[in-house]
Amino acid sequence: MAFDYKQYFGDILVAQNLVTKPEDRTWQLAAPARDAEHHDIVLYLGCNVLRTSHMIQTVTAIFDRLGLDYVAVGGPTYCCGIVHHQNGDTDASAGMNRRTKELFERYTPKEVVMWCPSCIYFYDEVQKLDLPFPTRHTAEFLADRLGELTLAPVPPRRVALHGHGVGEARRREGEAGRRLLTAVPGLTVVDLEPDERFGRSCNPALMQNLGPEGWRALALGELDRALAAGADTFAGMYHGCQRQLCAFEAERPLAIEHYLTVFARGLGIEFEDTFKKYRLWADPDRVFEDSTPCQQANNVDPARARDLIARTFVPIGAVAPGPAAGT
């Protein structure tokens, strides 16, 4: 059966529309005009982070605090092409890749700050594109600007950073995440070496390859390692980590959060992780009711919303990981 791109990308947009209203968004989904206004920095979000939009609100609030001239862009219009590549549609993949690069160039940026590990992997290691601007991961970008931020003490927490060790880029990004967390007064970062069985990121393909019981065993084993190290907080490096692991918070005495959520508290910045809240509820009717104001603000078809909710916000053993593409 051919991969259903319409459903895949449509699910991403519906998920965004369940957790944010238009006025909440600090990012652009549409292609810029050919004579777009210049920005020094393009913050390239990729696609799937829209499901956990609180992360975008967090990172853009930090960029605002830094006083940066930037534009945040993402969604299907800016797809890197990895989904099509993984499904054998290589011509379409290459075309989307070139198109996204052209959209970046319209902003005449000095730098593109990357968010998604799948996008970075695809650009750097698969396509091996020679981009006309420097790129680096958001964690590396922010770690290099720590001196420009004033971090206030937070309540004491012992944090285990869940990084990925496959590939030099993933290890480098994990070290940058550790630098950020270590800089916050009140946080103690405990040692948790990356387990290479998690690959480059926590993604649906990994879950499908392992099967439900294999994924559950790997995930809970990772949380148990964090507990054994003395952690009370488990911080994932990537949006896929948070999306795939957050529901296990119901089974272990750990707060499971994205690393930037934990870091941003030192700046007085916090946005609710509505996706995690809904995963922990595991009650589609309750999720539908709670998300109705966002649905209405975004003109979401209620039947479409119910379908996605029924496939996403259910108990861990009942939820399917979805199509094996992207992070």
C-alpha positions as CSV (number, residue, x, y, z in Angstrom):
1,M,0.0,0.0,0.0
2,A,1.3,3.5,-0.9
3,F,2.2,5.7,2.0
4,D,-0.6,8.1,2.8
5,Y,1.1,11.5,2.8
6,K,-2.1,13.4,3.0
7,Q,-3.1,11.7,6.3
8,Y,0.5,11.9,7.7
9,F,0.9,15.6,7.1
10,G,-2.8,16.3,7.8
11,D,-2.4,14.7,11.2
12,I,0.4,17.0,12.1
13,L,-1.7,20.1,11.3
14,V,-4.7,18.8,13.2
15,A,-2.6,17.9,16.2
16,Q,-1.3,21.5,16.2
17,N,-4.8,22.8,16.0
18,L,-5.9,20.7,19.1
19,V,-3.3,22.4,21.3
20,T,-3.0,26.0,20.1
21,K,-5.1,28.8,18.8
22,P,-3.9,31.0,15.9
23,E,-3.1,33.8,18.2
24,D,-0.8,31.6,20.3
25,R,1.5,30.8,17.4
26,T,4.9,32.3,17.0
27,W,5.8,30.4,13.8
28,Q,5.1,30.6,10.1
29,L,3.6,27.7,8.1
30,A,3.3,29.4,4.7
31,A,6.0,30.0,2.1
32,P,7.5,33.5,2.2
33,A,7.1,35.9,-0.6
34,R,10.0,35.9,-3.1
35,D,11.0,39.4,-1.8
36,A,10.5,38.3,1.9
37,E,11.8,40.6,4.7
38,H,15.3,39.8,5.7
39,H,16.0,38.0,9.0
40,D,19.4,37.3,10.4
41,I,18.2,33.8,11.6
42,V,15.8,31.3,10.3
43,L,14.7,28.9,13.1
44,Y,13.8,25.8,11.1
45,L,11.4,23.7,13.1
46,G,10.6,20.8,10.7
47,C,7.2,19.2,10.8
48,N,6.4,17.0,13.8
49,V,7.2,19.4,16.5
50,L,3.9,21.1,15.7
51,R,2.2,18.3,17.7
52,T,4.0,19.5,20.8
53,S,3.7,23.2,20.1
54,H,4.6,24.3,23.6
55,M,8.2,23.6,22.6
56,I,8.0,26.1,19.8
57,Q,6.5,28.7,22.1
58,T,9.3,28.0,24.5
59,V,12.2,28.3,22.1
60,T,10.8,31.4,20.4
61,A,10.3,33.0,23.9
62,I,14.0,32.4,24.5
63,F,14.9,33.9,21.1
64,D,12.8,36.9,22.0
65,R,14.6,37.2,25.3
66,L,17.9,37.3,23.4
67,G,16.6,40.0,21.2
68,L,17.3,38.1,18.0
69,D,16.2,39.1,14.5
70,Y,14.7,35.7,13.5
71,V,11.7,34.0,11.8
72,A,10.5,30.6,12.9
73,V,9.2,28.4,10.1
74,G,7.9,24.8,9.8
75,G,5.2,22.4,8.8
76,P,4.6,20.5,5.6
77,T,5.5,23.5,3.3
78,Y,9.0,23.3,4.7
79,C,9.3,19.5,4.7
80,C,12.9,18.4,4.4
81,G,11.8,15.4,2.3
82,I,12.9,12.6,4.6
83,V,9.4,11.1,4.7
84,H,9.3,10.7,1.0
85,H,12.8,9.4,0.9
86,Q,12.0,6.7,3.4
87,N,9.1,5.6,1.3
88,G,11.1,5.4,-1.9
89,D,9.8,8.6,-3.5
90,T,13.3,9.9,-4.1
91,D,12.5,12.3,-6.9
92,A,9.8,14.0,-4.8
93,S,12.1,14.0,-1.8
94,A,14.9,15.8,-3.7
95,G,12.4,18.3,-5.0
96,M,11.1,19.1,-1.6
97,N,14.6,19.4,-0.2
98,R,15.6,21.9,-2.9
99,R,12.3,23.8,-2.4
100,T,12.8,24.2,1.4
101,K,16.4,25.4,0.8
102,E,15.0,28.0,-1.6
103,L,12.4,29.2,0.9
104,F,15.2,29.7,3.5
105,E,17.2,31.8,1.0
106,R,14.3,34.2,0.5
107,Y,14.9,35.4,4.1
108,T,18.7,36.0,3.2
109,P,19.7,34.6,6.6
110,K,23.1,34.7,8.1
111,E,22.4,31.4,9.8
112,V,19.7,28.6,9.9
113,V,19.2,27.2,13.4
114,M,17.8,23.6,13.1
115,W,15.4,22.0,15.5
116,C,14.6,18.5,14.1
117,P,17.2,15.7,14.3
118,S,15.6,14.0,11.3
119,C,16.0,17.1,9.2
120,I,19.6,17.5,10.2
121,Y,20.4,13.9,9.5
122,F,18.7,14.1,6.1
123,Y,20.4,17.4,5.0
124,D,23.8,16.5,6.3
125,E,24.3,12.8,6.1
126,V,21.9,11.6,3.4
127,Q,21.6,14.5,0.9
128,K,25.0,16.0,1.9
129,L,23.8,19.4,0.7
130,D,26.2,22.3,0.5
131,L,24.1,25.0,2.0
132,P,24.9,28.6,1.5
133,F,24.6,29.5,5.2
134,P,25.9,27.9,8.4
135,T,23.6,25.6,10.3
136,R,23.6,24.1,13.8
137,H,21.1,22.6,16.2
138,T,19.1,24.8,18.6
139,A,20.8,23.4,21.7
140,E,24.2,24.3,20.3
141,F,23.1,27.7,19.3
142,L,21.7,28.5,22.7
143,A,24.6,26.9,24.6
144,D,26.9,29.3,22.7
145,R,24.8,32.3,23.9
146,L,24.5,31.3,27.6
147,G,26.5,34.4,28.5
148,E,23.7,36.6,27.1
149,L,21.0,35.1,29.4
150,T,20.4,35.7,33.1
151,L,19.3,32.5,34.8
152,A,17.4,32.6,38.1
153,P,17.5,29.8,40.7
154,V,14.8,27.1,40.3
155,P,13.6,24.6,42.9
156,P,16.2,21.8,43.2
157,R,15.9,19.0,40.8
158,R,18.1,16.2,39.7
159,V,17.9,15.8,35.9
160,A,18.8,12.9,33.7
161,L,19.3,14.0,30.1
162,H,18.1,11.5,27.6
163,G,20.4,12.0,24.6
164,H,21.1,9.9,21.6
165,G,24.6,8.5,20.9
166,V,24.4,7.3,17.2
167,G,26.3,9.8,15.1
168,E,28.6,12.6,16.0
169,A,25.9,15.3,15.6
170,R,23.6,13.6,18.1
171,R,26.4,13.4,20.7
172,R,27.4,17.0,20.1
173,E,23.8,18.1,20.5
174,G,23.5,16.1,23.7
175,E,26.5,17.8,25.2
176,A,25.0,21.2,24.3
177,G,21.8,20.2,26.1
178,R,23.8,19.2,29.1
179,R,25.6,22.6,29.2
180,L,22.3,24.4,29.1
181,L,20.8,22.4,32.0
182,T,24.0,22.6,34.1
183,A,23.9,26.4,33.8
184,V,20.6,26.7,35.7
185,P,21.0,27.3,39.4
186,G,19.2,24.6,41.3
187,L,19.5,21.9,38.7
188,T,21.9,18.9,39.1
189,V,22.5,16.9,36.0
190,V,23.1,13.2,36.7
191,D,25.1,10.9,34.5
192,L,23.0,9.0,31.9
193,E,25.1,7.7,29.0
194,P,23.1,7.4,25.7
195,D,21.9,3.9,25.0
196,E,22.6,3.3,21.3
197,R,19.6,1.0,21.0
198,F,17.6,4.3,20.8
199,G,19.3,5.1,17.5
200,R,19.4,8.7,16.3
201,S,16.1,9.7,17.8
202,C,12.9,8.3,19.4
203,N,10.8,7.8,16.3
204,P,7.9,5.7,15.0
205,A,10.2,3.5,12.9
206,L,12.1,2.5,16.1
207,M,8.9,1.7,17.8
208,Q,7.6,-0.4,14.9
209,N,10.9,-2.3,14.6
210,L,10.9,-3.2,18.3
211,G,7.2,-3.9,18.5
212,P,5.0,-2.7,21.4
213,E,6.6,-5.0,24.1
214,G,10.1,-4.3,22.9
215,W,9.6,-0.6,22.9
216,R,8.0,-0.7,26.3
217,A,10.9,-2.6,27.7
218,L,13.5,-0.3,26.2
219,A,11.6,2.8,27.4
220,L,11.0,1.7,31.0
221,G,14.6,0.4,31.2
222,E,15.8,3.9,30.3
223,L,13.6,5.5,32.9
224,D,14.9,2.9,35.5
225,R,18.5,3.8,34.6
226,A,17.6,7.5,35.3
227,L,16.0,6.6,38.7
228,A,19.1,4.5,39.6
229,A,21.2,7.6,38.9
230,G,19.2,9.5,41.4
231,A,17.1,11.6,39.0
232,D,13.7,13.0,39.7
233,T,13.4,14.5,36.2
234,F,13.9,12.9,32.8
235,A,14.6,15.4,30.1
236,G,14.5,14.3,26.4
237,M,16.6,16.0,23.8
238,Y,14.2,15.9,21.0
239,H,10.5,16.4,20.4
240,G,10.1,12.8,19.4
241,C,11.6,11.7,22.7
242,Q,9.0,13.6,24.7
243,R,6.1,12.6,22.5
244,Q,6.9,8.9,22.6
245,L,8.0,8.7,26.3
246,C,5.9,11.2,28.2
247,A,3.0,8.7,28.9
248,F,5.4,6.5,30.9
249,E,5.3,9.2,33.5
250,A,2.3,7.4,34.9
251,E,4.4,4.3,35.5
252,R,7.6,5.8,37.1
253,P,8.2,8.5,39.7
254,L,9.8,10.8,37.3
255,A,8.8,14.1,35.6
256,I,9.2,13.5,31.9
257,E,9.9,16.8,30.1
258,H,11.7,18.3,27.1
259,Y,15.1,19.6,28.0
260,L,14.3,23.1,26.9
261,T,11.2,23.2,29.1
262,V,13.4,22.4,32.1
263,F,16.1,25.0,31.0
264,A,13.5,27.8,30.3
265,R,12.2,27.7,33.9
266,G,15.5,29.5,34.8
267,L,14.3,32.3,32.6
268,G,10.8,32.4,34.0
269,I,9.4,30.9,30.8
270,E,7.0,28.0,30.8
271,F,4.2,26.7,28.5
272,E,1.9,23.8,29.3
273,D,2.8,20.5,27.7
274,T,-0.8,19.9,26.5
275,F,0.2,16.9,24.5
276,K,1.6,15.2,27.6
277,K,-1.5,16.1,29.6
278,Y,-3.7,14.4,27.0
279,R,-1.5,11.3,26.8
280,L,-1.6,11.0,30.6
281,W,-5.4,11.4,30.6
282,A,-5.7,8.6,28.0
283,D,-9.4,9.5,27.7
284,P,-10.4,10.4,24.1
285,D,-13.8,11.9,25.2
286,R,-12.2,14.1,27.8
287,V,-9.5,15.2,25.3
288,F,-12.1,16.0,22.7
289,E,-14.0,18.2,25.2
290,D,-10.9,20.0,26.5
291,S,-9.6,20.7,23.0
292,T,-12.9,22.0,21.6
293,P,-12.0,25.7,22.0
294,C,-8.8,25.2,19.9
295,Q,-10.7,23.1,17.4
296,Q,-13.3,25.8,17.0
297,A,-10.7,28.6,16.7
298,N,-9.0,26.6,14.0
299,N,-12.2,25.4,12.2
300,V,-11.2,21.7,12.7
301,D,-13.7,19.2,11.4
302,P,-14.9,17.5,14.7
303,A,-14.9,14.1,13.0
304,R,-11.3,14.6,11.9
305,A,-10.4,15.6,15.5
306,R,-12.1,12.6,17.0
307,D,-10.2,10.3,14.6
308,L,-6.8,11.7,15.5
309,I,-7.6,11.8,19.2
310,A,-8.8,8.2,19.2
311,R,-5.5,7.1,17.6
312,T,-3.2,9.2,19.8
313,F,-4.5,9.9,23.3
314,V,-5.2,6.3,24.5
315,P,-3.5,4.0,27.0
316,I,0.1,3.1,26.0
317,G,-0.7,-0.5,25.2
318,A,-3.5,0.6,22.9
319,V,-1.8,3.4,20.9
320,A,-0.2,2.6,17.5
321,P,3.0,4.5,16.8
322,G,1.7,5.7,13.4
323,P,3.5,5.7,10.0
324,A,7.2,5.0,10.3
325,A,8.4,8.3,9.0
326,G,10.2,11.3,10.6
327,T,10.7,12.3,14.1
